[in-house]
Amino acid sequence: MKHLEELEPKNVFAVFEEICKIPHGSGNTAALGQFCMDFARERKLFCMQDETGNVIIKKPGAPGYENASPVILQGHLDMVLEQVPGNTLDMRSQGLVLGVDGDFIHANGTTLGGDDGIAVAYMLALLDGEYSHPPLECVFTVDEEIGLLGAEALDVSSLQGRRMINLDSEEEGIFTVGCAGGLTGECRLPVKRTTQRGVKITLALDGLKGGHSGAEIHKERGNALKLMGRLLARLDEALSFALISLEGGRVGNAIPAAAQVSLLVDPEEEALLLEETSAYQDILRHELRGSDGEVCVSVTKEALQEAEVLDPRSKTLLIYLLQMLPNGVQKRSVELEGLVETSCNLGIARLLKEELVLIHSIRSSVETEKMAVRDQVRLCVEFLGGSYKAHGVYPGWEYEKNSRLREVLTEEYQRLYGKAPLVLAIHAGLECGIFSSRIPGLQCVSIGPDMQDIHSGKERLSISSTRRVWEFLLAVLARLSD
């Protein structure tokens, strides 16, 4: 059943709906990459795909634009797989369940993948239609959401364009012209287990909004893993318990909205645990009333049983790490008002049989500050006997004072809407940083339609904004005849 067939622009939304049928989480973009390659071959366009899965499709300039300089259009194939608690869709093998609510498209309890499926839809619609434009070099990268890995592996030597429009922004009327660099860090701490008997109690902390760890880190939303660490520290002071399991978060660059632990407690201390947990929930609802007032800590009790639990030292180290690792905004810019300069997001925690695994995302527009936070985490973990590995390291994208491309976009926006766009740098990472570092003289601007709650199960894409950005993109391309 088609849900978007009546929406305008029809060609864009038709492609977007096809994309949503194809599972394309990070690390699982082969099918969508093949879809793009088949799309190009059916239209007899030049296309190529590298070993990483990145796709490049080229289209000649329209009549009158044959000799114009090429324009690179760029977006990524992968999406963040996030779901609301209780949603059972297997996003790794099943397509999304779409719905329309007023001006917004959403998926049923999962991320929509508007970030960055709408970029893919825009590019394929351009490649399929007859529009006024210079030669196009459309670049579809993979695994952007887990560290810009596709862009990092891409050989850019086949790209002739020196003007690039990135389509990975989430707010209409904002032209992004600079971004933070970042990395993904993986902490591994060995743990030991012993066998113990007691009442099994599972604590589930949820009801948080979560969100993008770059675009929404400044909103001071609760991090479920940090809040769970604080609960464990509180319980450790009040009573004796043993820890069986801990898990929370799905991707390193999303603020985790839920976390869960299973404990063993003495039956005589069960009432005290319930009392402390209830009091902690009240504290969180007060502290987070402006951002996550619906936070909830639920309790599930099972029968008296024997289980493998962390030994006392391992439990102490786990609580210490959850409490002490940096998280959230670390520094704000004093030069650009409102810009977060440096942040760290603890995104994933998994307690395995013999080790604790923590994954976080560090971002900064200042390279030395990014590495300083990395070292802070690394030294803390190594001091406790664990190991640290950084991967997906990518550069920032510095603001270019003189950019004719930016001038054209600004002029067209002013002409169409009678007002000036907002031109700024952002804290989130963009692949523009990698492209700019590898293509001399490249001018970049990032644009996109309005989206809400990206990287969460409540993600929404504005229909009217998608249409306006499409019309704006066509107007800009028609201007680029030189």
C-alpha positions in Angstrom: 0.0 0.0 0.0 1.4 3.4 -1.0 1.1 6.1 1.7 2.8 9.0 -0.1 1.5 8.8 -3.7 -0.6 12.0 -3.4 2.1 14.2 -1.9 4.0 16.9 -3.8 6.5 16.8 -5.3 5.3 13.4 -6.4 8.5 12.2 -8.0 10.5 12.9 -4.8 8.0 11.2 -2.4 7.6 8.3 -4.7 11.3 7.6 -4.6 11.4 8.2 -0.8 8.7 5.7 -0.3 10.6 3.1 -2.3 13.7 3.8 -0.2 11.7 3.3 3.0 10.8 -0.2 1.9 14.5 -1.2 1.8 16.3 -1.8 5.1 19.3 0.5 5.2 20.6 0.9 8.7 24.3 1.6 9.1 26.4 -1.4 8.0 23.4 -2.7 6.0 23.2 -0.5 2.9 24.0 -3.0 0.2 20.4 -3.3 -1.0 19.9 0.4 -1.2 23.2 0.9 -2.9 22.1 -1.7 -5.5 18.8 0.1 -5.9 20.7 3.3 -6.8 23.0 1.5 -9.2 20.0 -0.1 -11.0 18.2 3.2 -11.1 21.2 4.8 -12.9 21.7 1.9 -15.3 18.0 1.9 -16.3 18.4 5.5 -17.3 21.8 4.9 -19.0 23.7 7.2 -16.7 27.3 6.7 -15.7 27.5 5.0 -12.3 30.2 3.4 -10.2 30.4 1.7 -6.8 33.5 1.2 -4.7 34.3 -1.7 -2.3 32.9 0.2 0.7 29.5 0.6 -1.0 29.7 4.2 -1.9 27.9 5.1 -5.2 28.6 7.9 -7.6 26.1 8.7 -10.4 26.8 11.3 -13.1 24.4 13.1 -15.4 25.3 15.5 -18.2 24.3 19.1 -18.1 20.9 20.1 -19.5 20.7 21.9 -22.8 22.4 25.2 -22.4 24.4 23.9 -19.4 26.6 21.4 -21.2 29.8 23.4 -20.6 29.0 24.6 -17.1 31.2 23.4 -14.2 29.9 20.3 -12.5 28.0 20.5 -9.2 28.4 17.7 -6.6 25.2 16.7 -4.8 25.8 14.6 -1.8 24.0 12.6 0.9 24.3 9.3 2.7 22.5 6.0 2.3 22.4 4.8 5.9 20.0 5.6 8.6 20.0 5.3 12.4 17.9 2.3 13.6 16.0 3.5 16.7 12.6 2.4 18.0 10.3 3.3 20.8 10.1 0.8 23.7 7.9 -2.1 22.7 8.1 -1.7 19.0 8.8 -5.2 17.4 9.7 -4.3 13.8 13.0 -5.9 12.8 14.5 -2.9 11.1 17.4 -4.9 9.8 15.2 -7.0 7.5 11.8 -5.2 7.3 10.8 -2.0 5.6 9.4 0.9 7.5 5.7 1.4 8.2 4.9 4.9 7.1 2.1 7.2 8.1 1.1 10.8 7.4 -0.1 13.1 10.1 -1.0 16.6 8.9 2.2 18.1 7.4 4.4 15.3 8.7 5.5 11.9 7.5 6.5 9.5 10.2 7.2 5.8 10.7 5.3 3.7 13.1 7.4 3.8 16.3 10.7 3.8 14.5 13.1 6.2 13.0 12.0 7.4 9.6 15.4 7.8 7.9 14.6 11.2 6.6 18.1 11.7 7.7 19.3 11.1 5.0 16.8 9.3 2.8 15.3 12.5 1.6 18.7 13.5 0.2 18.8 10.2 -1.8 15.2 10.9 -3.0 16.1 14.4 -4.1 19.1 13.2 -6.1 17.4 10.3 -7.8 14.5 12.5 -8.7 16.9 15.0 -10.3 18.6 12.2 -12.2 15.3 10.9 -13.5 13.7 14.2 -14.6 14.3 17.0 -17.1 15.4 20.1 -15.3 17.8 23.0 -15.9 21.0 22.1 -14.3 24.8 21.9 -14.9 26.5 18.5 -15.0 25.6 16.6 -11.8 27.9 14.4 -9.8 25.6 12.7 -7.2 27.5 11.0 -4.4 25.8 8.5 -2.1 28.0 7.5 0.8 27.6 4.7 3.4 27.9 4.5 7.1 27.8 8.2 7.8 25.9 7.7 11.1 28.7 5.5 12.6 31.6 7.9 11.9 31.4 9.1 8.3 33.1 5.8 7.3 32.0 5.8 3.7 33.2 9.4 3.0 36.5 8.5 4.7 37.0 5.6 2.3 35.8 7.3 -0.9 38.3 8.0 -3.7 37.3 11.5 -4.8 39.6 11.6 -7.8 36.7 11.0 -10.3 34.9 14.1 -9.1 35.4 17.1 -11.2 33.1 19.5 -9.4 34.4 22.3 -7.1 30.9 23.3 -5.9 29.1 20.9 -3.6 25.6 21.0 -2.1 25.3 18.6 0.8 21.7 17.6 1.5 22.1 16.4 5.1 20.7 19.3 7.1 17.5 19.1 9.1 16.2 22.7 9.2 14.9 24.7 6.3 16.3 28.2 5.9 19.5 27.4 7.6 22.6 27.1 5.4 25.3 25.2 7.2 28.8 26.3 6.3 31.0 24.7 8.9 30.8 21.7 11.3 32.6 19.9 14.1 35.0 17.1 13.7 34.5 13.9 15.7 35.3 10.3 16.6 33.7 7.2 18.0 35.4 5.7 21.1 35.1 2.2 22.3 35.8 1.3 25.9 36.3 -2.2 27.1 36.6 -3.1 30.8 37.3 -6.7 31.9 34.9 -8.0 34.6 34.7 -11.0 36.8 31.6 -12.9 37.8 30.5 -15.1 40.7 27.4 -17.0 41.6 24.9 -15.6 44.0 21.3 -16.2 45.1 18.6 -13.6 45.6 15.4 -12.0 44.3 15.9 -10.9 40.7 14.7 -7.4 40.0 14.9 -5.6 36.7 14.9 -1.8 36.6 14.0 -0.1 33.3 14.6 3.6 32.9 12.8 5.1 29.9 10.5 7.9 28.9 13.4 10.1 27.7 13.3 11.9 24.4 16.8 10.9 23.3 17.8 12.5 20.0 20.9 13.4 17.9 24.0 13.8 20.0 25.2 16.7 17.8 22.1 18.6 16.8 20.4 18.2 20.1 23.1 17.9 22.7 22.6 21.5 23.8 19.0 20.7 24.9 20.2 19.1 28.1 18.1 16.0 27.5 18.7 13.1 29.9 21.1 10.4 29.0 19.6 7.0 30.1 23.0 5.4 30.7 24.3 8.2 32.9 21.1 8.4 34.8 21.1 4.6 35.3 24.7 4.9 36.6 23.5 7.4 39.1 20.7 5.2 40.2 23.1 2.3 40.7 25.4 4.5 42.8 22.4 5.6 44.9 21.4 2.0 45.5 24.9 1.0 46.3 25.0 3.4 49.2 21.6 2.4 50.5 21.7 -1.4 50.3 23.5 -4.5 49.2 22.8 -5.8 45.7 24.6 -7.8 42.9 24.5 -6.8 39.3 23.5 -9.3 36.6 23.1 -7.3 33.4 23.2 -3.8 32.0 22.2 -2.6 28.5 21.2 0.7 27.0 21.4 2.7 23.8 21.5 1.6 20.2 24.0 3.8 18.4 27.0 5.9 19.7 25.8 9.2 18.2 22.2 9.1 19.6 21.4 10.2 23.1 20.2 7.0 24.7 16.5 7.2 25.6 16.3 3.9 27.6 18.5 1.6 29.8 17.9 -1.5 31.8 19.6 -3.4 34.6 18.9 -6.7 36.3 19.9 -7.1 40.0 19.9 -9.7 42.7 18.8 -8.5 46.2 18.2 -10.1 49.5 14.5 -10.5 50.1 14.8 -8.4 53.2 16.1 -5.4 51.2 13.6 -5.5 48.5 11.3 -2.9 50.1 14.3 -0.5 50.5 15.2 -0.9 46.8 11.7 0.0 45.8 11.6 3.0 48.1 15.0 4.3 46.8 14.0 3.8 43.2 10.7 5.6 43.6 12.4 8.5 45.3 15.0 8.7 42.5 12.3 8.8 39.9 10.8 11.8 41.7 14.2 13.5 41.7 14.7 13.0 38.0 11.2 14.3 37.1 12.0 17.4 39.0 15.5 17.9 37.6 14.5 17.1 34.0 11.1 18.9 34.1 12.1 21.2 31.3 13.4 18.5 29.0 12.4 15.0 30.0 9.6 15.3 32.6 8.1 12.0 31.6 11.1 9.9 32.6 10.1 6.7 34.3 11.8 4.0 36.3 9.8 0.8 36.3 10.4 -2.3 38.4 9.8 -5.9 37.6 10.3 -8.6 40.2 11.0 -12.3 39.6 11.3 -15.3 41.9 14.2 -16.1 44.2 16.9 -17.6 42.1 20.6 -18.2 41.5 22.5 -16.2 38.9 25.9 -15.2 37.7 26.6 -11.7 38.9 29.6 -9.3 38.9 32.0 -9.6 41.7 32.1 -6.6 44.1 35.1 -5.0 42.5 33.8 -5.3 39.0 30.5 -3.8 40.1 32.3 -0.9 41.7 34.3 -0.2 38.6 31.2 -0.3 36.4 29.4 2.2 38.6 32.5 4.4 38.7 32.8 4.5 34.9 29.1 5.3 34.4 29.4 8.1 36.9 32.7 9.6 35.9 32.9 9.5 32.1 32.3 12.9 30.5 28.9 13.4 28.9 27.0 16.2 27.3 28.2 19.7 26.5 31.9 20.2 27.5 32.5 23.7 26.1 30.5 26.4 24.3 32.0 28.8 21.7 32.7 32.3 22.9 33.0 33.5 19.3 29.8 32.1 17.7 26.8 32.6 20.0 24.8 29.5 20.6 27.4 27.1 19.1 28.4 24.1 21.1 32.2 23.7 20.7 32.9 20.4 22.3 30.7 17.5 23.6 30.8 13.9 24.5 27.9 11.5 24.3 27.8 8.1 26.0 25.6 6.2 23.5 25.8 2.5 24.1 26.5 0.2 27.1 26.5 -3.6 27.0 27.5 -5.8 30.0 28.8 -9.1 28.5 29.9 -12.2 30.4 33.5 -11.1 30.7 33.6 -7.4 29.9 31.7 -4.1 29.9 31.6 -2.4 26.5 30.9 1.4 26.3 30.7 3.4 23.1 30.6 7.1 22.9 30.8 9.9 20.3 33.1 12.9 20.8 32.6 16.1 18.7 34.5 19.4 18.6 35.1 22.2 16.2 38.5 22.5 17.7 40.7 19.5 16.9 42.9 19.8 20.1 39.8 19.9 22.3 38.4 16.8 20.6 41.6 14.9 21.3 41.7 16.2 24.9 38.3 14.7 25.7 39.4 11.4 24.0 42.4 11.3 26.3 40.3 12.0 29.3 38.1 9.0 28.6 41.1 6.8 27.5 43.1 7.5 30.7 40.1 6.9 32.9 39.4 3.5 31.3 43.1 2.4 31.1 43.6 3.4 34.8 40.9 0.9 35.7 42.5 -1.9 33.7 40.5 -1.5 30.5 41.3 -0.7 26.9 40.3 2.2 24.6 40.1 2.4 20.8 39.1 5.4 18.7 37.7 4.9 15.2 35.7 6.9 12.6 37.9 9.9 13.2 36.8 12.7 10.9 37.9 16.4 10.5 35.9 19.5 11.0 34.8 21.8 8.2 36.1 25.4 8.6 34.0 28.4 7.4 35.1 29.7 4.0 34.9 33.5 4.0 34.6 33.9 0.2 32.2 31.5 -1.4 30.3 32.3 -4.6 28.2 29.1 -4.2 27.0 30.4 -0.8 26.2 33.8 -2.4 24.1 32.2 -5.1 22.1 30.1 -2.5 21.6 33.2 -0.4 20.4 35.3 -3.3 18.0 32.7 -4.5 16.6 32.1 -1.0 16.1 35.9 -0.7 14.4 36.1 -4.1 12.0 33.2 -3.4 11.1 33.9 0.2 11.7 37.6 0.7 14.1 37.0 3.7 17.6 36.1 4.3 18.6 32.6 5.4 20.5 31.9 8.5 24.1 31.0 7.7 25.9 29.2 10.5 28.2 26.4 11.7 26.9 23.4 13.6 28.1 21.0 16.2 26.9 17.9 14.4 29.4 16.2 12.0 29.0 16.5 8.2 30.8 14.7 5.5 31.6 18.2 4.0 34.7 18.2 6.3 36.1 15.2 4.6 35.3 16.4 1.1 36.7 19.8 1.8 40.0 18.4 3.1 40.5 16.3 -0.1 39.2 18.5 -2.9 41.2 21.7 -3.2 39.1 24.8 -3.6 35.8 23.0 -2.9 33.0 25.3 -1.9 30.3 23.7 0.2 26.9 24.5 1.6 24.6 22.1 3.4 20.8 22.4 3.2 17.7 20.3 3.9 14.1 20.3 4.9 12.6 20.5 8.3 12.8 17.3 10.4 11.9 16.7 14.1 13.3 14.3 16.6 15.8 12.7 14.3 17.6 9.6 15.5 14.6 8.7 17.7 11.4 6.7 17.3 9.5 9.9 17.0 11.3 11.2 13.9 9.1 13.3 11.5 9.7 14.9 8.1 7.8 18.0 7.0 5.9 17.6 3.7 5.6 21.3 2.9 9.3 21.9 3.8 10.4 19.0 1.6 8.5 20.6 -1.3 10.0 24.1 -0.7 13.5 22.8 -0.4 13.1 20.9 -3.7 11.9 24.0 -5.5 14.7 26.0 -4.0 17.3 23.3 -5.1 15.9 23.5 -8.6 16.2 27.3 -8.6 19.8 27.2 -7.4 20.8 24.6 -10.0 19.3 26.7 -12.7 21.5 29.6 -11.6 24.7 27.7 -11.8 25.3 28.0 -15.5 29.0 29.1 -15.4 
